Amino acid sequence: MTTHIADHAANAGFQIAPVDAPLGAQVLGFDGSLDARPEQILALKRALLDHHILIFKHQRLDDAAFKRLATSFGSVYAPPADAPVLASSDDGTVPEIVLVSNVDDGVLGNIELPAHSDHHWTPLPSSGSLLYALEVPQAGGDTTWYNLAAAYDSLSESLRERLDRLRLITYNPFLRRKHPLPEGFPLYRRPGIEPLRPFIDHPLVRTHPDSGRKLLYLGARTEVELVGYDPDAGADLIAQLREHILSPRFAYRHRWSVGDIVFWDNQITLHGRDDFDSGERRVLKRISLAGSRPF
């Protein structure tokens, strides 16, 4: 990965260096363990809006400092009790700091994770997350982010106009695990499959609430259904859009190092993870931030 310093965050005491990719920038000279000044928080918010993911290297934060940094950008995400998400307990609550680890009672293990937007199936999906690396494997476990606005912009005008009118149900994968099908995890709900409840529909083409950019609001392998659309035609359209979104030309791949914090805008990106050797340790902590109803 190559970088070049693009600008200095005026009066903030750090620099923003875009990475050589369609999204992402490193934040140089920022110490997340210290109380951030107002001008620093504002500069970071501006940088996130511009670059969609921010990478902080060589950080050393305890849980209190990590939460203090994260909540400078919003409240901690809390899902509805009837819509389970990653790390949900039986009563529907989620820890403020989620241990994403294959050891020490963490979640997600060492498996590959297809590209997704967190909490997509809830009424108010999270606006973003900060993920902090404490231990990383020698190989594998890389995370790749995809720029959903760039993917939308590259479509033909006629296809964009067609997609702008559609709404999409993204079914809850944690509910599907509780109600498995003989054929496994479907990528598109057909009429013969009982819909998972509760569910909600969001625009297939979402408008970012701060920048106004339009984007394809669609995960890579979640169970979905276009509202009021022929099932065969809908499944074909979704498959084509997924292939388009996952093109390397929209992607940034991050090789984790201990001390990395990556802050991403969950409203305009997908992220997925490579698998890694189960005999190695991978320990990260995640804080997700509250969001708003997609429009």
C-alpha positions as CSV (number, residue, x, y, z in Angstrom):
1,M,0.0,0.0,0.0
2,T,1.4,3.4,-1.0
3,T,0.3,6.7,0.5
4,H,1.0,10.3,-0.1
5,I,0.2,13.2,2.2
6,A,-2.7,15.1,0.6
7,D,-3.4,17.8,3.2
8,H,-2.9,19.0,6.7
9,A,-6.0,19.1,8.9
10,A,-5.9,22.8,9.6
11,N,-5.3,23.6,13.3
12,A,-5.8,20.0,14.2
13,G,-2.2,18.9,14.6
14,F,-2.3,15.8,12.3
15,Q,-2.3,15.0,8.6
16,I,-4.7,13.0,6.4
17,A,-2.9,10.8,3.9
18,P,-5.2,9.1,1.3
19,V,-4.2,5.5,0.5
20,D,-3.7,4.4,-3.1
21,A,-7.3,3.0,-3.3
22,P,-10.8,4.1,-4.1
23,L,-11.4,4.8,-0.4
24,G,-9.4,5.2,2.8
25,A,-6.9,7.5,4.4
26,Q,-4.3,7.3,7.1
27,V,-4.4,9.7,10.0
28,L,-0.8,10.7,10.8
29,G,0.2,12.2,14.1
30,F,-3.0,11.6,16.1
31,D,-2.9,9.9,19.5
32,G,-6.3,8.5,20.3
33,S,-5.5,8.0,24.0
34,L,-5.6,11.8,24.6
35,D,-8.7,13.9,24.8
36,A,-9.3,15.1,21.2
37,R,-9.8,18.9,20.8
38,P,-13.0,20.1,19.0
39,E,-11.1,21.1,15.9
40,Q,-9.6,17.6,15.7
41,I,-13.0,15.9,16.0
42,L,-14.4,18.2,13.3
43,A,-11.4,17.5,11.0
44,L,-11.8,13.7,11.5
45,K,-15.5,13.9,10.7
46,R,-14.7,15.8,7.5
47,A,-12.0,13.3,6.6
48,L,-14.4,10.3,7.2
49,L,-17.0,12.0,4.9
50,D,-14.4,12.4,2.2
51,H,-12.6,9.1,2.5
52,H,-15.1,6.7,4.1
53,I,-12.5,4.9,6.2
54,L,-9.8,6.3,8.4
55,I,-6.7,4.3,9.6
56,F,-5.0,5.2,12.8
57,K,-1.6,3.4,13.3
58,H,0.4,2.6,16.5
59,Q,-2.5,3.3,19.0
60,R,-2.4,2.3,22.6
61,L,-5.8,2.7,24.3
62,D,-7.5,1.2,27.3
63,D,-11.3,0.5,27.0
64,A,-12.2,3.9,28.6
65,A,-10.0,5.8,26.1
66,F,-11.4,3.7,23.2
67,K,-15.0,4.5,24.2
68,R,-14.1,8.2,24.7
69,L,-12.7,8.4,21.2
70,A,-15.6,6.5,19.6
71,T,-18.3,8.5,21.3
72,S,-16.8,11.7,20.1
73,F,-18.5,10.8,16.8
74,G,-21.8,9.5,18.1
75,S,-23.7,7.4,20.6
76,V,-22.9,3.7,20.9
77,Y,-25.2,1.6,18.8
78,A,-28.0,-0.4,20.5
79,P,-30.1,-2.8,18.4
80,P,-33.8,-3.5,18.8
81,A,-34.4,-6.4,21.2
82,D,-36.1,-8.5,18.6
83,A,-33.5,-8.0,15.9
84,P,-30.3,-9.9,17.0
85,V,-26.9,-8.7,15.7
86,L,-23.3,-9.7,16.4
87,A,-22.8,-10.5,20.1
88,S,-26.5,-10.1,21.0
89,S,-27.4,-11.8,24.3
90,D,-30.6,-13.7,24.9
91,D,-32.3,-10.5,26.0
92,G,-31.2,-8.6,22.9
93,T,-28.6,-6.5,24.5
94,V,-25.1,-6.0,23.0
95,P,-21.9,-5.0,24.8
96,E,-20.7,-1.5,24.1
97,I,-17.3,-3.0,23.2
98,V,-17.6,-6.2,21.2
99,L,-14.7,-8.6,21.4
100,V,-14.0,-9.8,17.8
101,S,-11.7,-12.7,18.5
102,N,-11.2,-16.4,17.9
103,V,-10.1,-16.8,21.6
104,D,-11.2,-15.6,25.1
105,D,-15.0,-15.9,24.4
106,G,-14.8,-13.6,21.4
107,V,-17.1,-13.7,18.4
108,L,-16.7,-14.6,14.7
109,G,-13.9,-17.2,15.2
110,N,-11.5,-17.6,12.2
111,I,-13.9,-18.0,9.3
112,E,-14.1,-15.9,6.2
113,L,-16.8,-13.2,6.4
114,P,-18.4,-12.0,3.1
115,A,-18.7,-8.3,2.5
116,H,-21.6,-6.7,4.4
117,S,-22.9,-3.6,6.0
118,D,-23.4,-4.0,9.8
119,H,-27.0,-4.1,11.1
120,H,-28.4,-3.7,7.6
121,W,-31.5,-5.7,8.6
122,T,-32.5,-3.4,11.5
123,P,-34.7,-0.3,11.2
124,L,-31.8,2.1,12.2
125,P,-28.5,0.5,11.1
126,S,-25.3,1.8,12.7
127,S,-23.6,4.8,11.1
128,G,-20.1,3.5,11.6
129,S,-17.7,1.4,13.6
130,L,-14.2,1.6,15.1
131,L,-12.2,-1.6,15.2
132,Y,-9.0,-1.8,17.3
133,A,-6.4,-4.5,16.7
134,L,-4.7,-6.0,19.8
135,E,-3.4,-9.3,18.4
136,V,-3.2,-10.3,14.7
137,P,-2.2,-13.5,12.9
138,Q,1.0,-13.8,10.8
139,A,-1.1,-14.3,7.7
140,G,-4.8,-13.9,6.9
141,G,-7.5,-12.0,8.6
142,D,-7.2,-9.1,6.3
143,T,-10.3,-6.8,5.9
144,T,-11.5,-5.4,2.6
145,W,-13.8,-2.4,2.3
146,Y,-15.8,-1.5,-0.8
147,N,-17.0,1.9,-1.9
148,L,-20.7,1.7,-2.5
149,A,-21.0,5.2,-3.9
150,A,-18.3,4.6,-6.5
151,A,-20.1,1.4,-7.4
152,Y,-23.4,3.3,-7.9
153,D,-21.7,6.1,-9.9
154,S,-20.2,3.7,-12.4
155,L,-23.5,2.3,-13.5
156,S,-25.3,3.5,-16.6
157,E,-27.7,6.4,-16.2
158,S,-30.6,4.2,-17.3
159,L,-29.8,1.5,-14.7
160,R,-29.4,4.0,-12.0
161,E,-32.9,5.5,-12.8
162,R,-34.3,2.0,-12.6
163,L,-32.7,1.1,-9.3
164,D,-33.6,4.4,-7.7
165,R,-37.2,3.3,-7.4
166,L,-36.6,0.0,-5.8
167,R,-36.8,-1.1,-2.1
168,L,-34.9,-4.1,-0.6
169,I,-35.5,-6.3,2.3
170,T,-32.4,-7.6,3.9
171,Y,-33.3,-10.6,6.2
172,N,-31.6,-11.1,9.5
173,P,-28.8,-13.7,9.2
174,F,-28.8,-14.3,12.9
175,L,-32.5,-15.2,12.7
176,R,-31.8,-17.5,9.8
177,R,-29.2,-19.4,11.9
178,K,-32.1,-20.1,14.3
179,H,-34.4,-21.2,11.5
180,P,-32.1,-23.0,9.0
181,L,-33.3,-24.3,5.7
182,P,-32.4,-27.7,4.2
183,E,-30.7,-25.9,1.3
184,G,-28.7,-23.7,3.6
185,F,-28.5,-19.9,3.5
186,P,-30.4,-18.5,0.5
187,L,-29.1,-15.4,-1.3
188,Y,-32.6,-14.4,-2.4
189,R,-35.9,-15.2,-0.8
190,R,-38.2,-17.2,-3.1
191,P,-42.0,-17.5,-2.6
192,G,-41.6,-21.0,-1.1
193,I,-39.5,-19.6,1.8
194,E,-41.3,-18.3,4.8
195,P,-40.0,-14.7,5.4
196,L,-38.0,-14.2,8.6
197,R,-39.7,-11.8,11.0
198,P,-39.3,-9.1,11.9
199,F,-38.1,-7.6,8.7
200,I,-37.9,-4.1,7.2
201,D,-37.3,-2.7,3.8
202,H,-34.8,0.0,3.0
203,P,-34.0,1.8,-0.4
204,L,-31.8,-0.3,-2.6
205,V,-30.2,3.0,-3.5
206,R,-29.5,4.8,-0.3
207,T,-28.7,8.5,0.1
208,H,-25.9,9.3,2.5
209,P,-27.4,11.4,5.3
210,D,-24.4,13.8,5.4
211,S,-22.9,14.0,1.9
212,G,-26.0,13.4,-0.1
213,R,-24.2,10.8,-2.3
214,K,-26.2,7.9,-3.7
215,L,-25.0,4.4,-3.1
216,L,-25.9,0.7,-3.7
217,Y,-27.1,-0.4,-0.3
218,L,-26.6,-4.2,-0.8
219,G,-24.5,-6.8,1.0
220,A,-22.6,-9.6,-0.8
221,R,-24.3,-12.7,0.5
222,T,-27.1,-11.7,2.8
223,E,-30.6,-13.1,2.2
224,V,-32.6,-10.4,0.4
225,E,-35.7,-9.7,-1.6
226,L,-36.8,-6.8,-3.8
227,V,-40.2,-5.5,-2.8
228,G,-42.9,-6.1,-5.5
229,Y,-40.4,-7.6,-8.0
230,D,-40.6,-10.8,-9.9
231,P,-38.5,-13.3,-8.0
232,D,-36.5,-14.7,-10.9
233,A,-35.8,-11.2,-12.3
234,G,-35.0,-9.9,-8.8
235,A,-32.6,-12.7,-8.1
236,D,-30.8,-12.1,-11.4
237,L,-30.6,-8.3,-10.9
238,I,-29.2,-8.7,-7.3
239,A,-26.6,-11.2,-8.5
240,Q,-25.5,-8.8,-11.2
241,L,-25.2,-5.9,-8.8
242,R,-23.3,-8.0,-6.3
243,E,-20.7,-8.9,-8.9
244,H,-20.4,-5.3,-9.8
245,I,-20.0,-4.0,-6.2
246,L,-17.2,-6.6,-5.4
247,S,-15.0,-5.4,-8.2
248,P,-11.4,-4.7,-7.0
249,R,-11.7,-1.2,-8.5
250,F,-14.0,-0.2,-5.6
251,A,-11.9,-1.9,-2.9
252,Y,-9.3,-1.2,-0.2
253,R,-7.7,-4.2,1.5
254,H,-6.2,-3.7,5.0
255,R,-3.5,-5.8,6.4
256,W,-3.8,-5.4,10.2
257,S,-1.0,-4.5,12.6
258,V,-1.1,-4.4,16.4
259,G,-2.2,-0.9,17.4
260,D,-4.3,-0.2,14.3
261,I,-7.7,1.4,14.7
262,V,-9.9,1.6,11.6
263,F,-12.9,3.8,11.6
264,W,-15.4,3.3,8.8
265,D,-18.6,4.8,7.6
266,N,-21.0,1.9,7.6
267,Q,-23.5,3.9,5.6
268,I,-21.4,4.0,2.4
269,T,-19.2,0.9,2.6
270,L,-19.2,-2.9,2.8
271,H,-16.5,-4.8,4.6
272,G,-15.5,-8.4,4.6
273,R,-12.7,-10.5,6.2
274,D,-10.4,-13.3,5.0
275,D,-10.2,-16.5,7.1
276,F,-7.0,-17.3,9.0
277,D,-5.3,-20.2,10.8
278,S,-7.4,-21.2,13.8
279,G,-4.2,-22.0,15.6
280,E,-3.2,-18.3,15.6
281,R,-4.8,-15.5,17.8
282,R,-6.7,-12.6,16.4
283,V,-8.1,-10.2,19.0
284,L,-9.8,-6.9,18.1
285,K,-12.3,-4.7,19.8
286,R,-15.2,-3.0,18.1
287,I,-17.5,-0.1,19.0
288,S,-20.4,0.7,16.6
289,L,-22.2,4.0,16.5
290,A,-25.9,4.7,16.3
291,G,-27.3,5.6,12.9
292,S,-30.5,6.8,11.3
293,R,-33.3,5.4,9.1
294,P,-32.0,4.9,5.5
295,F,-33.6,7.1,2.9
